[in-house]
Amino acid sequence: MEAQVARRGTRLRTAGKALVALALGAGVLWWLLPRTSGVSWSAAAHLIGGIAPHRLAGLTGLWACGLLVHSFVLTGALPGLSRRRALTLSLTGSAVSNVAPMGGALGVALNCSMARAWRFRDRSFAAYLVVTNAWDVLAKLALPLVALVGLLAAGGLPTRGLRAGALGASLLLLVLVAAGVTALRSDRVATAVARFVTAAVRRAMPRSGAERGDRLAAALLQTRLRIRGVVSRTWPQLTLGMAGYLTLLAALLWSCLHAAGAPVPVYAVLAGLAVERLLSLTPVTPGGTGLAEAGTAGTLVALGASPLPVVAGVLLYRAFTFVLEIPIGGLWLGLWLLVRARAAGTTGTPPRSALRLPA
């Protein structure tokens, strides 16, 4: 009885935090976007409301294609994962992550429970987590580099100072991408990280830290070996899947802007997408809500686009890539839990891994 009350209290606290986070994100978006763009909410809503249903259906199909292509990254990072289960991890993890600041931890906890239920080992899931996040970070670093090269090639930076700054930023991003790839491949870097972790644990726990630090270092090195094995076999799939996903995101942003009446050149779309991808990581609000929309719209307007259709197009794009994932992912999670509960009732055995989220 006490355990049930405790679990109910945990769920209520988690739901309360999610509601507060959503309210915070909505408040930031409602206040910030009109002030940075000069576009009223009524004007943007009127423009979005006039988009033809067949265009919205096409945009929905493009968004779904992006999710399907991204699933190739997930199946490449966790050998044995089916396409359906990859989509389950993607949608449910995004739904949970999108309703709380720093919600990534909740999404990871949920995905870990699912992986255990599918009889994947924790070490395999840990390697999957590192690989998918590494490819995501490398993609977020490479995308601004591509956008800057596009701006330079198209003459989108008219002054010498802007061109020099873009060139310097491009070189810095190139160095960061190269450093990330080197860190994934280097035995020396992995050993140095393991030694650093061991030393930190020993300092934090003088009595028992030596043994725990050694075990943790050994686990890190074993996990890295798994990561190296996965990457060596599936890096083409990981890279092509991520590149295809970003391409479809760019196509979705371009299509949303076009549907709203903003004919934006490709280099500007890439610049806006690069800003949106980076600002979506902001931990202040779920998915960077408010900041991502304002930053993306501001970038596109600064590159010469008209404010009203840009704001409408960006809001439409974020409705697909952020808002829509919450109800669909929540419904998908509910169906997954229902199927597991029925399966457990049929066999007469409890589920192998209970779904537990941190308070």
C-alpha positions as CSV (number, residue, x, y, z in Angstrom):
1,M,0.0,0.0,0.0
2,E,2.7,2.4,1.0
3,A,4.6,1.6,-2.2
4,Q,1.5,2.3,-4.3
5,V,1.1,5.7,-2.6
6,A,4.8,6.5,-3.1
7,R,4.5,5.6,-6.8
8,R,1.4,7.7,-7.2
9,G,3.1,10.6,-5.5
10,T,6.1,10.3,-7.8
11,R,3.8,10.3,-10.9
12,L,1.9,13.4,-9.6
13,R,5.2,15.2,-9.0
14,T,6.5,14.3,-12.5
15,A,3.2,15.4,-14.1
16,G,3.3,18.6,-12.1
17,K,6.8,19.4,-13.3
18,A,5.8,18.7,-16.9
19,L,2.8,21.1,-16.6
20,V,5.0,23.8,-15.1
21,A,7.6,23.3,-17.8
22,L,5.0,23.4,-20.6
23,A,3.5,26.6,-19.2
24,L,7.0,28.1,-18.9
25,G,7.8,27.3,-22.5
26,A,4.5,28.6,-23.8
27,G,4.9,31.8,-21.8
28,V,8.4,32.4,-23.1
29,L,7.2,31.8,-26.7
30,W,4.1,34.0,-26.3
31,W,6.2,36.9,-24.9
32,L,9.4,36.6,-26.9
33,L,8.4,35.9,-30.5
34,P,6.2,39.0,-31.1
35,R,8.8,41.3,-29.5
36,T,11.8,40.0,-31.5
37,S,9.9,39.7,-34.9
38,G,7.3,42.5,-34.7
39,V,4.6,40.0,-35.8
40,S,1.4,39.7,-33.8
41,W,0.1,36.3,-32.9
42,S,-3.3,37.0,-34.6
43,A,-1.6,37.8,-37.9
44,A,0.6,34.6,-37.7
45,A,-2.4,32.5,-36.8
46,H,-4.5,33.9,-39.6
47,L,-1.8,33.1,-42.1
48,I,-1.3,29.6,-40.8
49,G,-5.1,29.0,-40.8
50,G,-5.3,29.8,-44.5
51,I,-2.9,27.0,-45.6
52,A,-4.7,24.4,-47.7
53,P,-5.4,21.0,-46.1
54,H,-3.6,19.1,-48.9
55,R,-0.4,21.1,-48.1
56,L,-0.7,20.2,-44.4
57,A,-1.1,16.6,-45.4
58,G,2.1,16.8,-47.5
59,L,4.0,18.4,-44.7
60,T,2.8,15.7,-42.3
61,G,4.1,13.0,-44.8
62,L,7.4,14.8,-45.0
63,W,7.7,14.9,-41.2
64,A,6.9,11.2,-41.0
65,C,9.6,10.4,-43.6
66,G,12.1,12.2,-41.5
67,L,11.3,10.0,-38.5
68,L,11.6,6.9,-40.6
69,V,15.0,7.9,-41.9
70,H,16.2,8.8,-38.4
71,S,15.3,5.3,-37.3
72,F,18.2,4.0,-39.4
73,V,20.5,5.9,-37.0
74,L,18.9,4.1,-34.0
75,T,19.0,0.6,-35.6
76,G,22.6,1.2,-36.6
77,A,23.5,2.2,-33.0
78,L,21.8,-0.8,-31.4
79,P,22.2,-4.0,-33.5
80,G,19.1,-6.2,-33.3
81,L,16.7,-3.3,-32.9
82,S,13.8,-3.5,-35.3
83,R,12.4,-0.5,-37.2
84,R,9.2,-0.5,-35.3
85,R,11.0,-0.5,-31.9
86,A,13.4,2.2,-33.2
87,L,10.3,4.4,-33.9
88,T,9.0,3.6,-30.5
89,L,12.2,4.8,-28.8
90,S,12.3,7.9,-30.9
91,L,8.6,9.0,-30.5
92,T,8.2,8.1,-26.8
93,G,11.6,9.5,-25.8
94,S,10.9,12.8,-27.7
95,A,7.4,13.1,-26.1
96,V,8.8,12.8,-22.6
97,S,11.8,15.0,-23.4
98,N,9.6,17.7,-24.9
99,V,7.5,18.3,-21.7
100,A,10.3,19.1,-19.2
101,P,13.4,21.3,-19.1
102,M,16.4,18.9,-19.0
103,G,13.8,16.3,-20.0
104,G,16.5,14.2,-21.8
105,A,17.1,12.3,-18.5
106,L,13.5,11.3,-18.4
107,G,13.6,10.2,-22.0
108,V,16.7,8.1,-21.4
109,A,15.1,6.5,-18.4
110,L,12.0,5.6,-20.4
111,N,14.0,4.2,-23.3
112,C,16.2,2.2,-21.0
113,S,13.1,0.6,-19.5
114,M,11.9,-0.3,-23.0
115,A,15.3,-1.7,-24.0
116,R,15.4,-3.9,-20.9
117,A,11.9,-5.1,-21.7
118,W,13.1,-6.1,-25.2
119,R,16.0,-8.0,-23.5
120,F,18.8,-5.7,-24.5
121,R,21.7,-5.6,-22.0
122,D,22.4,-2.3,-20.2
123,R,25.9,-2.2,-21.7
124,S,24.4,-2.4,-25.2
125,F,22.0,0.4,-24.4
126,A,24.8,2.5,-22.9
127,A,26.8,2.1,-26.1
128,Y,23.6,3.0,-28.1
129,L,23.1,6.1,-26.0
130,V,26.7,7.3,-26.6
131,V,26.7,6.5,-30.3
132,T,23.4,8.3,-31.0
133,N,24.3,11.3,-29.0
134,A,27.8,11.5,-30.6
135,W,26.3,11.4,-34.1
136,D,23.7,14.0,-33.0
137,V,26.3,16.4,-31.7
138,L,28.6,15.9,-34.7
139,A,25.6,16.7,-36.9
140,K,24.8,19.8,-35.0
141,L,28.4,21.0,-35.4
142,A,28.6,20.1,-39.1
143,L,25.3,21.7,-40.0
144,P,26.4,25.3,-39.2
145,L,29.6,24.6,-41.1
146,V,27.5,23.6,-44.2
147,A,25.3,26.7,-43.7
148,L,28.3,29.1,-43.4
149,V,29.9,27.6,-46.6
150,G,26.5,28.1,-48.3
151,L,26.3,31.7,-47.1
152,L,29.8,32.4,-48.3
153,A,29.2,30.8,-51.7
154,A,25.9,32.6,-52.3
155,G,27.2,36.0,-51.2
156,G,24.8,36.1,-48.2
157,L,27.5,37.9,-46.1
158,P,28.0,41.2,-47.8
159,T,30.7,42.8,-45.6
160,R,34.3,41.8,-45.2
161,G,33.9,41.6,-41.5
162,L,31.0,39.1,-41.7
163,R,32.9,37.0,-44.2
164,A,36.0,36.9,-42.0
165,G,33.9,36.0,-39.0
166,A,32.1,33.2,-41.0
167,L,35.4,31.9,-42.2
168,G,36.8,31.8,-38.6
169,A,33.7,30.1,-37.3
170,S,33.9,27.5,-40.1
171,L,37.4,26.7,-39.2
172,L,36.5,26.4,-35.5
173,L,33.6,24.1,-36.3
174,L,35.8,22.0,-38.5
175,V,38.3,21.6,-35.7
176,L,35.5,20.6,-33.3
177,V,34.1,18.0,-35.7
178,A,37.6,16.6,-36.2
179,A,38.2,16.5,-32.5
180,G,35.0,14.7,-31.9
181,V,35.8,12.0,-34.5
182,T,39.3,11.6,-33.0
183,A,38.0,11.2,-29.5
184,L,35.7,8.4,-30.7
185,R,38.6,6.6,-32.4
186,S,41.5,7.3,-30.1
187,D,42.5,4.7,-27.5
188,R,44.7,7.3,-25.8
189,V,41.7,9.7,-25.3
190,A,39.5,6.9,-23.9
191,T,42.2,5.8,-21.4
192,A,42.7,9.4,-20.3
193,V,39.0,9.8,-19.7
194,A,38.9,6.6,-17.7
195,R,41.9,7.7,-15.6
196,F,40.2,11.1,-15.0
197,V,37.0,9.4,-13.8
198,T,38.9,7.1,-11.5
199,A,40.8,10.0,-9.9
200,A,37.6,12.0,-9.5
201,V,35.8,9.1,-7.7
202,R,38.8,8.5,-5.5
203,R,38.8,12.1,-4.4
204,A,35.1,12.2,-3.8
205,M,35.0,8.9,-1.8
206,P,38.4,8.5,-0.1
207,R,37.4,5.2,1.7
208,S,35.7,3.2,-1.0
209,G,36.5,5.3,-4.1
210,A,39.5,3.3,-5.2
211,E,37.6,0.1,-5.9
212,R,34.5,1.9,-7.3
213,G,36.7,4.1,-9.5
214,D,38.5,1.1,-10.9
215,R,35.2,-0.7,-11.6
216,L,33.8,2.4,-13.3
217,A,36.9,2.9,-15.4
218,A,36.8,-0.8,-16.5
219,A,33.1,-0.4,-17.4
220,L,33.9,2.7,-19.4
221,L,36.6,1.0,-21.3
222,Q,34.4,-2.0,-22.0
223,T,31.6,0.2,-23.1
224,R,34.0,2.0,-25.5
225,L,35.0,-1.3,-27.0
226,R,31.3,-2.0,-27.7
227,I,31.0,1.5,-29.2
228,R,34.0,1.0,-31.3
229,G,32.7,-2.3,-32.6
230,V,29.3,-0.8,-33.4
231,V,30.7,2.2,-35.1
232,S,33.2,0.2,-37.1
233,R,30.4,-1.9,-38.6
234,T,27.6,0.6,-39.0
235,W,29.2,4.1,-39.4
236,P,28.0,4.4,-43.0
237,Q,24.4,3.7,-41.9
238,L,24.8,6.1,-39.0
239,T,26.2,8.9,-41.2
240,L,23.8,8.4,-44.1
241,G,20.8,8.2,-41.8
242,M,21.7,11.4,-39.9
243,A,22.5,13.2,-43.2
244,G,19.2,12.1,-44.6
245,Y,17.3,13.1,-41.5
246,L,18.8,16.6,-41.6
247,T,18.1,16.9,-45.3
248,L,14.5,16.1,-44.7
249,L,14.3,18.6,-41.8
250,A,15.7,21.3,-44.1
251,A,13.1,20.2,-46.7
252,L,10.4,20.4,-44.1
253,L,11.5,23.9,-43.0
254,W,11.7,25.1,-46.6
255,S,8.2,23.6,-47.3
256,C,6.7,25.2,-44.2
257,L,8.1,28.6,-45.2
258,H,7.0,28.2,-48.8
259,A,3.4,27.2,-47.6
260,A,3.3,30.4,-45.5
261,G,4.4,32.5,-48.5
262,A,8.1,33.0,-47.6
263,P,10.3,32.1,-50.7
264,V,13.6,31.6,-48.8
265,P,16.8,30.5,-50.6
266,V,18.4,27.2,-49.6
267,Y,21.4,28.8,-47.9
268,A,19.1,30.8,-45.6
269,V,17.1,27.7,-44.8
270,L,20.3,25.9,-43.8
271,A,21.3,28.8,-41.6
272,G,17.9,28.9,-39.9
273,L,17.9,25.2,-39.4
274,A,21.4,25.3,-37.9
275,V,20.2,28.0,-35.4
276,E,17.1,26.0,-34.5
277,R,19.0,22.8,-33.9
278,L,21.4,24.5,-31.6
279,L,18.8,26.5,-29.7
280,S,16.6,23.5,-29.2
281,L,19.2,22.2,-26.8
282,T,18.7,25.2,-24.5
283,P,17.8,23.7,-21.1
284,V,15.8,26.7,-19.9
285,T,12.5,25.5,-21.5
286,P,11.5,22.2,-23.0
287,G,13.1,21.9,-26.4
288,G,14.3,25.5,-26.2
289,T,10.7,26.6,-26.8
290,G,10.5,30.3,-27.4
291,L,14.3,30.7,-27.9
292,A,14.4,28.3,-30.9
293,E,11.4,30.0,-32.7
294,A,12.7,33.5,-32.1
295,G,16.3,32.7,-33.1
296,T,15.2,30.8,-36.3
297,A,12.8,33.6,-37.3
298,G,15.4,36.3,-36.5
299,T,18.1,34.5,-38.6
300,L,15.8,34.2,-41.6
301,V,14.6,37.9,-41.4
302,A,18.2,39.1,-41.0
303,L,18.9,37.3,-44.3
304,G,16.2,39.2,-46.1
305,A,13.0,37.3,-45.6
306,S,9.6,39.0,-44.8
307,P,8.8,38.8,-41.0
308,L,5.1,37.7,-41.1
309,P,5.4,34.6,-43.4
310,V,8.7,33.7,-41.8
311,V,7.2,33.6,-38.3
312,A,4.2,31.7,-39.6
313,G,6.4,29.2,-41.4
314,V,8.7,28.7,-38.4
315,L,5.7,28.1,-36.1
316,L,4.3,25.6,-38.5
317,Y,7.7,23.8,-38.7
318,R,8.0,23.7,-34.9
319,A,4.5,22.4,-34.6
320,F,5.6,19.3,-36.6
321,T,9.1,18.8,-35.1
322,F,8.2,19.6,-31.4
323,V,4.5,19.9,-30.6
324,L,3.2,17.0,-32.7
325,E,5.7,14.6,-31.1
326,I,4.1,15.1,-27.7
327,P,0.6,13.7,-28.3
328,I,1.7,11.1,-30.9
329,G,4.6,9.9,-28.7
330,G,2.3,9.9,-25.6
331,L,-0.3,7.8,-27.5
332,W,2.4,5.4,-28.7
333,L,3.7,5.0,-25.2
334,G,0.2,4.3,-23.9
335,L,-0.3,1.6,-26.6
336,W,3.1,0.1,-25.7
337,L,2.2,-0.1,-22.0
338,L,-1.2,-1.6,-22.9
339,V,0.2,-4.3,-25.1
340,R,2.8,-5.2,-22.4
341,A,0.1,-5.3,-19.7
342,R,-2.0,-7.6,-21.8
343,A,0.9,-9.8,-22.6
344,A,1.8,-10.1,-18.9
345,G,-1.8,-11.0,-18.1
346,T,-1.9,-13.7,-20.8
347,T,1.3,-15.4,-19.6
348,G,0.5,-14.8,-15.9
349,T,4.0,-13.3,-15.3
350,P,4.7,-9.6,-14.5
351,P,6.6,-7.5,-17.1
352,R,10.3,-8.1,-17.1
353,S,11.2,-4.5,-16.5
354,A,8.9,-2.0,-14.7
355,L,8.6,1.5,-16.1
356,R,10.2,3.8,-13.5
357,L,10.8,7.4,-14.1
358,P,12.9,9.6,-11.7
359,A,10.9,11.9,-9.5
